[in-house]
Amino acid sequence: MDSRDPRRGWRPGGPVFVVGFIASLVLGAVLARGSVFLPTATAGQLRGYYDHSATAVEVSSLLQLVAAAGLLRFGLGASAAVGADRRARCTTWLAAGAFAVSSALALALTAVAARAGDGTLLVLARLTLAVGGPVHLTGLAGLLWHVSRRALAQGRGPRWPALFGVAVGPLLLLSLVSIPVPAVTRAEPLWRLLAAVWITGVSAAGLDRTAPGAAGAVPPRTGTDSSATG
């Protein structure tokens, strides 16, 4: 089998994403000199935070770039493992790409915070928040939904991650409400936690086809089945 086959070695990508993201939050909080709530922060607050907590933002952003790479590997591999269509791959790229772009924008903020105008700071900060929050979570919603539905249809892996993904995927779309209503951003940790549970479960259990006759397995159709008259 081609070593570039996305179905090989994809499962560690899940923990890389989850652990990398958690580590970015922890180290970012430890290294930061102060805090700021992006949705309602003023230009002055943003300038002070990104100027004085540059190291925290840089470390956090670099860890998130690693996490984004892990998510991409995991999502493409899981999609290939269940034979999901291009919608699963596209949503994987959206989730991982948006996360990476958000991290890059945060790095840019540290570079320009001291000299950029107020308007520039506010636009970059809001863009960082939107791309790394609702846009990223929309991609995750699609990944959960498409991979889980395909896994259920094919009887792959334990049923609980697939059932969980089908139920939780649409909930992640609620994060889009935070774009017109910034206060809803405070609910994002819940959506991220639900996605992390699914990613961890799928990474741990895999998506191998269940044994014939096992609960949830879908037997293949044969010519005999389709021509049977009862």
Secondary structure, 3 states (H helix, E strand, C coil): CCCCCCCCCCCCHHHHHHHHHHHHHHHHHHHCCCCCCHHHCCHHHHHHHHHHCHHHHHHHHHHHHHHHHHHHHHHHHHHHHHCCCHHHHHHHHHHHHHHHHHHHHHHHHHHHCCCCCHHHHHHHHHHHHHHHHHHHHHHHHHHHHHHHHHHHHHCECCHHHHHHHHHHHHHHHHHHHHCCCHHHHHHHHHHHHHHHHHHHHHHHHCCCECCCCCCCCCCCCCHHHHHCCC
